[in-house]
Amino acid sequence: MSENAGHPELPGYVSIRGAAKLLGISEKTVYHYVDQGRLPAMWAANVLMISIEDVQKFQRGPSGRPRKNTPPWRLPTGDNTQFMTMIQVQIRSQQHEALVKKLEQIKKGERHIFPGTAIRSIMHSETEPDQLVIVLSWRKAVMPDQAERETALEAFRRELADVLDWSTARYNSGSVLMHTS
């Protein structure tokens, strides 16, 4: 049975389901954008239809609430001390797209969360386009021991070994002297 069975066929328009597929988001989110007036839609035979042109030029914008105040700098005290590891590693030749797909799979599968981390960031370097920078930060009060951290990192390295050249990896670790909340 066709995905659009029962839906009108209007050249240049898609249903909510079609818009969701094009945008890579849920149908519920598309309905939300239509309700907000951010994505124009029209009714056709009891089905909301959206111009393909409007879908293609639609920009979602940042998710979450925008900050009203910039957090102040903080100096760590007692159990609030943080420990950070930064890893710079080379992306294997012509593996950027494969890397992005693997990272999406890791996120979707909720893998490699590095227990106890307060921050996990993976950055594609703009100044060195063949480089990836990984930042892991723990609060010392809940940070696992060195062996557990290394075991988690080794599993991460194994999963990404075909897209990252770990022999080029440079590691830097230390205590955080100042941070924001």
Beta strands, then each sheet from edge to edge (+ up, - down):
strand 1: 13-15
strand 2: 42-44
strand 3: 47-51
strand 4: 82-91
strand 5: 117-124
strand 6: 131-139
strand 7: 164-175
sheet 1: 1+ 3- 2+
sheet 2: 5+ 6- 4+ 7-
end
